Amino acid sequence: MNPFSLEGKNIIVTGASSGLGRQTAITCSELGARIILIGRNEERLLETVSSLCHPEKHIYFPVDITDYSALEVVIKDAAAVMSKFHGLVNAAGISTTLPLKLLTTEKLDTYFHTNVHASINMTKLFSKLSYLPEEGASVIFISSVMGMVGEVGKTMYSLTKGALIAGAKSLALELAGKKIRVNTISPGVVVTPMSQKAAYSRDEESLNKVTALHPLGLGLPEDVANACAYLLSDASRWVTGTNLVVDGGYTAR
């Protein structure tokens, strides 16, 4: 048997309508998984579904992950179709560059609600025993190198991503009794629609500076999706409470 195969596994992916979530859904489907796609935009979710292997195998739900009551209904509906969940990838998130003088409690609340609270709530719903297969499951939080190192203007974003790294370690201990592994992945700058809207992408000089910080160059969504596939597979069955850095050498300096 191939320990890296996802054949027979049912995987939930949030933020599946674009970027890292979309590519993770595609990659996991190519490895045999059935995907439960969650995202806010139905049209873009359908675009993702059309890119999956055997589109008819998968299901999707257009829902805002910060709408907790609606999300609970979605998970129940997904379980009615898929029965058990083998993996969860918390890929939904938002990013910005903002100096301290422009930070407000309202903005902090918005970022924590999306990047932290919603992911923790999603994990809470996922981890109910009735949804879990006997062999256990895997939970992944998409964090960032900004949760480990600093950058000017990234305080608010770094706060949320650092929280995921810290929280995942405690969750790994708490959920081990249910055979749920919990890990984070911290990418460097990956070429996605979100990163292409960032301030550094608006002029060539700034983009070249950011690129130069990555010895192997900027990443592609496939680089992070492959890391997700590993942590979802049986090949990582003894890996929990860790932060997998996928950054092209950014933090090696």
ZADO-1210 file (C-alpha; in nm, 4 decimals, padded with zeros to 6 digits):
<atoms>
<atom x="00.0000" y="00.0000" z="00.0000" code="MET" pos="1"/>
<atom x="00.1115" y="00.3554" z="-00.0749" code="ASN" pos="2"/>
<atom x="00.1203" y="00.5482" z="00.2559" code="PRO" pos="3"/>
<atom x="00.0947" y="00.8765" z="00.0642" code="PHE" pos="4"/>
<atom x="-00.2339" y="00.7805" z="-00.1022" code="SER" pos="5"/>
<atom x="-00.5574" y="00.9528" z="00.0053" code="LEU" pos="6"/>
<atom x="-00.7777" y="00.6877" z="-00.1524" code="GLU" pos="7"/>
<atom x="-01.0932" y="00.6362" z="00.0501" code="GLY" pos="8"/>
<atom x="-01.0448" y="00.9483" z="00.2629" code="LYS" pos="9"/>
<atom x="-01.3007" y="01.2283" z="00.2977" code="ASN" pos="10"/>
<atom x="-01.1347" y="01.5668" z="00.3364" code="ILE" pos="11"/>
<atom x="-01.2908" y="01.9012" z="00.4293" code="ILE" pos="12"/>
<atom x="-01.1180" y="02.2064" z="00.2807" code="VAL" pos="13"/>
<atom x="-01.2182" y="02.5583" z="00.3809" code="THR" pos="14"/>
<atom x="-01.1287" y="02.8500" z="00.1566" code="GLY" pos="15"/>
<atom x="-01.1671" y="02.6091" z="-00.1348" code="ALA" pos="16"/>
<atom x="-01.2848" y="02.8733" z="-00.3798" code="SER" pos="17"/>
<atom x="-00.9352" y="03.0070" z="-00.4549" code="SER" pos="18"/>
<atom x="-00.5642" y="03.0054" z="-00.3750" code="GLY" pos="19"/>
<atom x="-00.4181" y="02.7469" z="-00.1404" code="LEU" pos="20"/>
<atom x="-00.7570" y="02.5984" z="-00.0542" code="GLY" pos="21"/>
<atom x="-00.8435" y="02.5435" z="-00.4197" code="ARG" pos="22"/>
<atom x="-00.5113" y="02.3788" z="-00.5001" code="GLN" pos="23"/>
<atom x="-00.5250" y="02.1623" z="-00.1886" code="THR" pos="24"/>
<atom x="-00.8666" y="02.0352" z="-00.2951" code="ALA" pos="25"/>
<atom x="-00.7342" y="01.9605" z="-00.6445" code="ILE" pos="26"/>
<atom x="-00.4217" y="01.7837" z="-00.5207" code="THR" pos="27"/>
<atom x="-00.6114" y="01.5730" z="-00.2674" code="CYS" pos="28"/>
<atom x="-00.8638" y="01.4687" z="-00.5325" code="SER" pos="29"/>
<atom x="-00.5770" y="01.3603" z="-00.7574" code="GLU" pos="30"/>
<atom x="-00.4548" y="01.1374" z="-00.4735" code="LEU" pos="31"/>
<atom x="-00.7941" y="00.9695" z="-00.4426" code="GLY" pos="32"/>
<atom x="-00.9743" y="01.1703" z="-00.1728" code="ALA" pos="33"/>
<atom x="-01.3342" y="01.2851" z="-00.1796" code="ARG" pos="34"/>
<atom x="-01.3535" y="01.6548" z="-00.0980" code="ILE" pos="35"/>
<atom x="-01.6046" y="01.8611" z="00.0966" code="ILE" pos="36"/>
<atom x="-01.5405" y="02.2114" z="-00.0356" code="LEU" pos="37"/>
<atom x="-01.6338" y="02.5128" z="00.1751" code="ILE" pos="38"/>
<atom x="-01.6121" y="02.8750" z="00.0636" code="GLY" pos="39"/>
<atom x="-01.8147" y="03.1952" z="00.0417" code="ARG" pos="40"/>
<atom x="-01.8420" y="03.2255" z="-00.3368" code="ASN" pos="41"/>
<atom x="-02.0558" y="02.9574" z="-00.5036" code="GLU" pos="42"/>
<atom x="-01.9425" y="03.0430" z="-00.8566" code="GLU" pos="43"/>
<atom x="-01.5765" y="03.0052" z="-00.7674" code="ARG" pos="44"/>
<atom x="-01.6468" y="02.6893" z="-00.5696" code="LEU" pos="45"/>
<atom x="-01.8009" y="02.5406" z="-00.8821" code="LEU" pos="46"/>
<atom x="-01.4855" y="02.6359" z="-01.0740" code="GLU" pos="47"/>
<atom x="-01.2839" y="02.4405" z="-00.8184" code="THR" pos="48"/>
<atom x="-01.5166" y="02.1409" z="-00.8395" code="VAL" pos="49"/>
<atom x="-01.4802" y="02.1355" z="-01.2190" code="SER" pos="50"/>
<atom x="-01.1005" y="02.1105" z="-01.1732" code="SER" pos="51"/>
<atom x="-01.1160" y="01.8082" z="-00.9433" code="LEU" pos="52"/>
<atom x="-01.0651" y="01.4499" z="-01.0483" code="CYS" pos="53"/>
<atom x="-01.4087" y="01.2894" z="-01.0869" code="HIS" pos="54"/>
<atom x="-01.6104" y="01.6056" z="-01.0034" code="PRO" pos="55"/>
<atom x="-01.9188" y="01.3971" z="-00.9321" code="GLU" pos="56"/>
<atom x="-01.7534" y="01.2435" z="-00.6225" code="LYS" pos="57"/>
<atom x="-01.7281" y="01.5698" z="-00.4328" code="HIS" pos="58"/>
<atom x="-01.9693" y="01.8069" z="-00.2586" code="ILE" pos="59"/>
<atom x="-01.9528" y="02.1795" z="-00.1932" code="TYR" pos="60"/>
<atom x="-02.1177" y="02.4292" z="00.0388" code="PHE" pos="61"/>
<atom x="-02.1197" y="02.8072" z="-00.0159" code="PRO" pos="62"/>
<atom x="-02.1065" y="02.9381" z="00.3407" code="VAL" pos="63"/>
<atom x="-01.9180" y="03.1991" z="00.5429" code="ASP" pos="64"/>
<atom x="-01.7073" y="03.0147" z="00.8011" code="ILE" pos="65"/>
<atom x="-01.7700" y="03.2942" z="01.0530" code="THR" pos="66"/>
<atom x="-02.1427" y="03.2091" z="01.0447" code="ASP" pos="67"/>
<atom x="-02.1162" y="02.9395" z="01.3100" code="TYR" pos="68"/>
<atom x="-02.4778" y="02.8255" z="01.3141" code="SER" pos="69"/>
<atom x="-02.4861" y="02.7876" z="00.9354" code="ALA" pos="70"/>
<atom x="-02.1556" y="02.6025" z="00.9418" code="LEU" pos="71"/>
<atom x="-02.2859" y="02.3527" z="01.1962" code="GLU" pos="72"/>
<atom x="-02.5727" y="02.2687" z="00.9601" code="VAL" pos="73"/>
<atom x="-02.3252" y="02.2318" z="00.6722" code="VAL" pos="74"/>
<atom x="-02.1115" y="01.9828" z="00.8654" code="ILE" pos="75"/>
<atom x="-02.4186" y="01.7757" z="00.9555" code="LYS" pos="76"/>
<atom x="-02.5285" y="01.7760" z="00.5905" code="ASP" pos="77"/>
<atom x="-02.1789" y="01.6771" z="00.4762" code="ALA" pos="78"/>
<atom x="-02.1699" y="01.3920" z="00.7276" code="ALA" pos="79"/>
<atom x="-02.5052" y="01.2680" z="00.5980" code="ALA" pos="80"/>
<atom x="-02.3416" y="01.2258" z="00.2553" code="VAL" pos="81"/>
<atom x="-01.9841" y="01.1263" z="00.3439" code="MET" pos="82"/>
<atom x="-02.0517" y="00.9550" z="00.6804" code="SER" pos="83"/>
<atom x="-01.7004" y="01.0048" z="00.8249" code="LYS" pos="84"/>
<atom x="-01.4338" y="01.2757" z="00.7955" code="PHE" pos="85"/>
<atom x="-01.0674" y="01.1786" z="00.7701" code="HIS" pos="86"/>
<atom x="-00.9140" y="01.5223" z="00.7356" code="GLY" pos="87"/>
<atom x="-00.9680" y="01.8966" z="00.7701" code="LEU" pos="88"/>
<atom x="-00.7632" y="02.1708" z="00.6060" code="VAL" pos="89"/>
<atom x="-00.8327" y="02.5135" z="00.7527" code="ASN" pos="90"/>
<atom x="-00.7150" y="02.7161" z="00.4537" code="ALA" pos="91"/>
<atom x="-00.9585" y="03.0093" z="00.4664" code="ALA" pos="92"/>
<atom x="-00.7961" y="03.3323" z="00.5767" code="GLY" pos="93"/>
<atom x="-00.7351" y="03.6998" z="00.5086" code="ILE" pos="94"/>
<atom x="-00.4153" y="03.9055" z="00.4958" code="SER" pos="95"/>
<atom x="-00.3104" y="04.2686" z="00.5005" code="THR" pos="96"/>
<atom x="-00.0148" y="04.4999" z="00.5577" code="THR" pos="97"/>
<atom x="-00.1021" y="04.7713" z="00.8078" code="LEU" pos="98"/>
<atom x="00.1142" y="04.9908" z="01.0343" code="PRO" pos="99"/>
<atom x="00.0463" y="05.0064" z="01.4078" code="LEU" pos="100"/>
<atom x="-00.0968" y="05.3589" z="01.3916" code="LYS" pos="101"/>
<atom x="-00.3808" y="05.2336" z="01.1689" code="LEU" pos="102"/>
<atom x="-00.4709" y="04.9291" z="01.3800" code="LEU" pos="103"/>
<atom x="-00.8070" y="04.9329" z="01.5564" code="THR" pos="104"/>
<atom x="-00.9777" y="04.6857" z="01.7847" code="THR" pos="105"/>
<atom x="-01.2459" y="04.6433" z="01.5179" code="GLU" pos="106"/>
<atom x="-00.9872" y="04.5417" z="01.2575" code="LYS" pos="107"/>
<atom x="-00.8192" y="04.3075" z="01.5034" code="LEU" pos="108"/>
<atom x="-01.1547" y="04.1466" z="01.5784" code="ASP" pos="109"/>
<atom x="-01.2233" y="04.0953" z="01.2070" code="THR" pos="110"/>
<atom x="-00.8888" y="03.9243" z="01.1478" code="TYR" pos="111"/>
<atom x="-00.9097" y="03.7071" z="01.4568" code="PHE" pos="112"/>
<atom x="-01.2657" y="03.6040" z="01.3778" code="HIS" pos="113"/>
<atom x="-01.1669" y="03.4874" z="01.0283" code="THR" pos="114"/>
<atom x="-00.8146" y="03.3549" z="01.0787" code="ASN" pos="115"/>
<atom x="-00.8427" y="03.2090" z="01.4286" code="VAL" pos="116"/>
<atom x="-01.1921" y="03.1859" z="01.5771" code="HIS" pos="117"/>
<atom x="-01.3535" y="03.0359" z="01.2671" code="ALA" pos="118"/>
<atom x="-01.0779" y="02.7747" z="01.2247" code="SER" pos="119"/>
<atom x="-01.1000" y="02.6703" z="01.5882" code="ILE" pos="120"/>
<atom x="-01.4787" y="02.6474" z="01.5646" code="ASN" pos="121"/>
<atom x="-01.4474" y="02.4413" z="01.2467" code="MET" pos="122"/>
<atom x="-01.2075" y="02.2049" z="01.4249" code="THR" pos="123"/>
<atom x="-01.4468" y="02.1763" z="01.7193" code="LYS" pos="124"/>
<atom x="-01.7290" y="02.0695" z="01.4868" code="LEU" pos="125"/>
<atom x="-01.5023" y="01.8318" z="01.2931" code="PHE" pos="126"/>
<atom x="-01.3728" y="01.6570" z="01.6050" code="SER" pos="127"/>
<atom x="-01.7068" y="01.5178" z="01.7230" code="LYS" pos="128"/>
<atom x="-01.6669" y="01.1435" z="01.7717" code="LEU" pos="129"/>
<atom x="-01.9679" y="01.0615" z="01.5559" code="SER" pos="130"/>
<atom x="-01.7887" y="01.2114" z="01.2541" code="TYR" pos="131"/>
<atom x="-01.4562" y="01.0345" z="01.3064" code="LEU" pos="132"/>
<atom x="-01.3403" y="00.7051" z="01.1535" code="PRO" pos="133"/>
<atom x="-01.1956" y="00.4406" z="01.3815" code="GLU" pos="134"/>
<atom x="-00.8431" y="00.4940" z="01.2470" code="GLU" pos="135"/>
<atom x="-00.8423" y="00.8628" z="01.3390" code="GLY" pos="136"/>
<atom x="-00.8117" y="01.1866" z="01.1453" code="ALA" pos="137"/>
<atom x="-00.5847" y="01.4802" z="01.0656" code="SER" pos="138"/>
<atom x="-00.6380" y="01.8545" z="01.1135" code="VAL" pos="139"/>
<atom x="-00.4240" y="02.1178" z="00.9404" code="ILE" pos="140"/>
<atom x="-00.4132" y="02.4916" z="01.0006" code="PHE" pos="141"/>
<atom x="-00.2571" y="02.7045" z="00.7279" code="ILE" pos="142"/>
<atom x="-00.0432" y="02.9495" z="00.9210" code="SER" pos="143"/>
<atom x="00.2460" y="03.1577" z="00.7805" code="SER" pos="144"/>
<atom x="00.6120" y="03.2358" z="00.8351" code="VAL" pos="145"/>
<atom x="00.4741" y="03.5653" z="00.9689" code="MET" pos="146"/>
<atom x="00.3613" y="03.3654" z="01.2709" code="GLY" pos="147"/>
<atom x="00.7294" y="03.2897" z="01.3396" code="MET" pos="148"/>
<atom x="00.9277" y="03.5932" z="01.2256" code="VAL" pos="149"/>
<atom x="00.8580" y="03.9647" z="01.2013" code="GLY" pos="150"/>
<atom x="00.7956" y="04.2048" z="00.9159" code="GLU" pos="151"/>
<atom x="00.7086" y="04.5742" z="00.9135" code="VAL" pos="152"/>
<atom x="00.3330" y="04.6270" z="00.8870" code="GLY" pos="153"/>
<atom x="00.2475" y="04.2622" z="00.9559" code="LYS" pos="154"/>
<atom x="00.1634" y="04.2883" z="01.3267" code="THR" pos="155"/>
<atom x="-00.2069" y="04.2121" z="01.2926" code="MET" pos="156"/>
<atom x="-00.1564" y="03.9264" z="01.0457" code="TYR" pos="157"/>
<atom x="00.1318" y="03.7848" z="01.2510" code="SER" pos="158"/>
<atom x="-00.0796" y="03.7864" z="01.5666" code="LEU" pos="159"/>
<atom x="-00.3399" y="03.5611" z="01.4061" code="THR" pos="160"/>
<atom x="-00.0925" y="03.3242" z="01.2435" code="LYS" pos="161"/>
<atom x="00.1199" y="03.2909" z="01.5562" code="GLY" pos="162"/>
<atom x="-00.1965" y="03.2075" z="01.7497" code="ALA" pos="163"/>
<atom x="-00.2641" y="02.9142" z="01.5171" code="LEU" pos="164"/>
<atom x="00.0865" y="02.7723" z="01.5651" code="ILE" pos="165"/>
<atom x="00.0616" y="02.7967" z="01.9444" code="ALA" pos="166"/>
<atom x="-00.2950" y="02.6713" z="01.9643" code="GLY" pos="167"/>
<atom x="-00.2324" y="02.3721" z="01.7388" code="ALA" pos="168"/>
<atom x="00.0262" y="02.2339" z="01.9812" code="LYS" pos="169"/>
<atom x="-00.2215" y="02.2285" z="02.2678" code="SER" pos="170"/>
<atom x="-00.4942" y="02.0890" z="02.0431" code="LEU" pos="171"/>
<atom x="-00.2577" y="01.8108" z="01.9360" code="ALA" pos="172"/>
<atom x="-00.2278" y="01.7015" z="02.2983" code="LEU" pos="173"/>
<atom x="-00.5981" y="01.7403" z="02.3712" code="GLU" pos="174"/>
<atom x="-00.7211" y="01.5538" z="02.0641" code="LEU" pos="175"/>
<atom x="-00.4623" y="01.2742" z="02.0612" code="ALA" pos="176"/>
<atom x="-00.7024" y="01.0623" z="02.2647" code="GLY" pos="177"/>
<atom x="-00.9446" y="01.0750" z="01.9716" code="LYS" pos="178"/>
<atom x="-00.6626" y="00.9794" z="01.7328" code="LYS" pos="179"/>
<atom x="-00.6770" y="01.3243" z="01.5744" code="ILE" pos="180"/>
<atom x="-00.3420" y="01.4637" z="01.4656" code="ARG" pos="181"/>
<atom x="-00.3121" y="01.8448" z="01.4602" code="VAL" pos="182"/>
<atom x="-00.0424" y="02.0336" z="01.2706" code="ASN" pos="183"/>
<atom x="00.0219" y="02.3702" z="01.1109" code="THR" pos="184"/>
<atom x="00.1870" y="02.4582" z="00.7815" code="ILE" pos="185"/>
<atom x="00.3731" y="02.7882" z="00.7539" code="SER" pos="186"/>
<atom x="00.4288" y="02.8983" z="00.3947" code="PRO" pos="187"/>
<atom x="00.6435" y="03.1838" z="00.2776" code="GLY" pos="188"/>
<atom x="00.5095" y="03.4026" z="-00.0020" code="VAL" pos="189"/>
<atom x="00.3120" y="03.1918" z="-00.2468" code="VAL" pos="190"/>
<atom x="00.1813" y="03.3217" z="-00.5778" code="VAL" pos="191"/>
<atom x="-00.1954" y="03.3303" z="-00.5187" code="THR" pos="192"/>
<atom x="-00.4728" y="03.5819" z="-00.5930" code="PRO" pos="193"/>
<atom x="-00.4366" y="03.7088" z="-00.2338" code="MET" pos="194"/>
<atom x="-00.0605" y="03.7665" z="-00.2574" code="SER" pos="195"/>
<atom x="-00.0968" y="03.9304" z="-00.5974" code="GLN" pos="196"/>
<atom x="-00.3188" y="04.1943" z="-00.4353" code="LYS" pos="197"/>
<atom x="-00.0573" y="04.2690" z="-00.1679" code="ALA" pos="198"/>
<atom x="00.1264" y="04.6033" z="-00.1603" code="ALA" pos="199"/>
<atom x="00.4587" y="04.4461" z="-00.2602" code="TYR" pos="200"/>
<atom x="00.3080" y="04.3054" z="-00.5805" code="SER" pos="201"/>
<atom x="00.2124" y="04.6482" z="-00.7108" code="ARG" pos="202"/>
<atom x="00.5563" y="04.7481" z="-00.8344" code="ASP" pos="203"/>
<atom x="00.8470" y="04.5491" z="-00.9735" code="GLU" pos="204"/>
<atom x="01.1096" y="04.6759" z="-00.7298" code="GLU" pos="205"/>
<atom x="00.9109" y="04.5734" z="-00.4201" code="SER" pos="206"/>
<atom x="00.8240" y="04.2360" z="-00.5703" code="LEU" pos="207"/>
<atom x="01.1908" y="04.1711" z="-00.6524" code="ASN" pos="208"/>
<atom x="01.2860" y="04.2481" z="-00.2922" code="LYS" pos="209"/>
<atom x="01.0294" y="04.0029" z="-00.1566" code="VAL" pos="210"/>
<atom x="01.1341" y="03.7374" z="-00.4069" code="THR" pos="211"/>
<atom x="01.4996" y="03.7811" z="-00.3075" code="ALA" pos="212"/>
<atom x="01.4096" y="03.6914" z="00.0523" code="LEU" pos="213"/>
<atom x="01.3253" y="03.3402" z="-00.0707" code="HIS" pos="214"/>
<atom x="01.6432" y="03.1561" z="-00.1823" code="PRO" pos="215"/>
<atom x="01.4331" y="02.9153" z="-00.3926" code="LEU" pos="216"/>
<atom x="01.2062" y="03.1916" z="-00.5240" code="GLY" pos="217"/>
<atom x="00.8390" y="03.2438" z="-00.4522" code="LEU" pos="218"/>
<atom x="00.6254" y="02.9372" z="-00.3924" code="GLY" pos="219"/>
<atom x="00.3392" y="02.7936" z="-00.5920" code="LEU" pos="220"/>
<atom x="00.0082" y="02.6721" z="-00.4452" code="PRO" pos="221"/>
<atom x="00.1116" y="02.3161" z="-00.5346" code="GLU" pos="222"/>
<atom x="00.4051" y="02.3404" z="-00.2920" code="ASP" pos="223"/>
<atom x="00.1719" y="02.3970" z="00.0026" code="VAL" pos="224"/>
<atom x="-00.0933" y="02.1562" z="-00.1258" code="ALA" pos="225"/>
<atom x="00.1659" y="01.8771" z="-00.1413" code="ASN" pos="226"/>
<atom x="00.2585" y="01.9442" z="00.2210" code="ALA" pos="227"/>
<atom x="-00.1105" y="01.9222" z="00.3134" code="CYS" pos="228"/>
<atom x="-00.1417" y="01.5931" z="00.1287" code="ALA" pos="229"/>
<atom x="00.1472" y="01.4512" z="00.3315" code="TYR" pos="230"/>
<atom x="-00.0036" y="01.5571" z="00.6655" code="LEU" pos="231"/>
<atom x="-00.3422" y="01.4162" z="00.5634" code="LEU" pos="232"/>
<atom x="-00.1959" y="01.0824" z="00.4549" code="SER" pos="233"/>
<atom x="-00.0994" y="00.7776" z="00.6579" code="ASP" pos="234"/>
<atom x="00.2639" y="00.8606" z="00.5823" code="ALA" pos="235"/>
<atom x="00.2455" y="01.1190" z="00.8618" code="SER" pos="236"/>
<atom x="00.0578" y="00.8998" z="01.1105" code="ARG" pos="237"/>
<atom x="00.3227" y="00.9719" z="01.3809" code="TRP" pos="238"/>
<atom x="00.3362" y="01.3471" z="01.3211" code="VAL" pos="239"/>
<atom x="00.1360" y="01.5792" z="01.5432" code="THR" pos="240"/>
<atom x="00.1825" y="01.9121" z="01.7209" code="GLY" pos="241"/>
<atom x="00.4379" y="02.0316" z="01.4694" code="THR" pos="242"/>
<atom x="00.4714" y="02.3292" z="01.2350" code="ASN" pos="243"/>
<atom x="00.5823" y="02.2328" z="00.8847" code="LEU" pos="244"/>
<atom x="00.7663" y="02.5264" z="00.7277" code="VAL" pos="245"/>
<atom x="00.7316" y="02.5463" z="00.3477" code="VAL" pos="246"/>
<atom x="00.8999" y="02.8738" z="00.2633" code="ASP" pos="247"/>
<atom x="01.1676" y="02.8338" z="-00.0048" code="GLY" pos="248"/>
<atom x="01.4350" y="02.9096" z="00.2536" code="GLY" pos="249"/>
<atom x="01.2834" y="03.2356" z="00.3858" code="TYR" pos="250"/>
<atom x="01.3423" y="03.1505" z="00.7532" code="THR" pos="251"/>
<atom x="01.6842" y="02.9915" z="00.6939" code="ALA" pos="252"/>
<atom x="01.8531" y="03.3323" z="00.7057" code="ARG" pos="253"/>
</atoms>
